[in-house]
Amino acid sequence: MHSNAPVEFLDVVTVADMCVDLVLTGDVRPRFHQIEQIIENYELELGGSANIFASQLAKLGARVGVIGRVGQEAFGEFVLQKLQGTGVETSRVSRHPSLKTGLGVALADSQDRAILTYLGTIDGVQPQDLPEEVSAVARHWHIASYFLLSSLRGHWSDWVRRCKGAGLTVSLDVNWDPDNRWEGVTGLLPLVDIFFPNETEAMSITRETDVLKAAQRLASFGPLVVVKCGKEGAIVSKGNKKWEIHPCEVDSKPVTVVDSIGAGDNFDAGFVWAWLLGHSVDECLVLGHRCAVASLGSAGGIRGQLQERFR
């Protein structure tokens, strides 16, 4: 078990959408009217976009910490043990007196998943819980689950300005909007360094029907835009420049996919870490891709993560 003592200075810090994932696998679809169906398997694993991101970063050699709340029950202890076991610094995680730890229930197959989410502590962090001296905490701030962290959504603009004024770099991954409104994102884009939508999110935010046009539209706001396109790879846009990665160019053998949970978050971690170390965009894409692919071979987003110190 890793120490829970505060680290003097971190490479990356993020507010965690604290939850556990119950992953059900099987070729079935839920049906009402008390119809019982048999699934193939289930796994209980650490969930939350930010938690998966932070865990992969730690395994790559980054000093990374999370800010969050967990419940008083066994799930809360499970989350803390998993994070500390991967090397994530958790001194800024506290037990909430009344909220239950968040829970995501996913019915997954190799290509897709359906998700039911109980928010609980996922949205447990309030603006006053963020550190007063941000420059003394880390050199990079990552915003995950923009839409699920509703208590912070209206606060991020001022917070990112504060981070930038203190010399930090900032990345953003909004994840899915349960309300399907996609509001507020473009106002943040001029303030962040890297934006990580997947292709569906990019097109939903921009209302474009072409992923390349969506990437270019998002890049017009200023950030390095990295659009994750699943098995098709990824597209990066910045100004009039474009980069791409295609899995066939870097994978020497077929990938056995158990589920895709956390693949995008693991991609973010690899890309951010290579970027912070000063590598080229092409090298950032390769490490991001390797992290995403590694996670596909195991259930959930944590177990299959790439364990390789990267410099």
Summary of the structure (lengths in Angstrom):
residues: 311
radius of gyration: 18.4
end to end distance: 24.7
largest distance: 56.8
contacts: 1080
relative contact order: 0.15
helix: 35%
strand: 25%
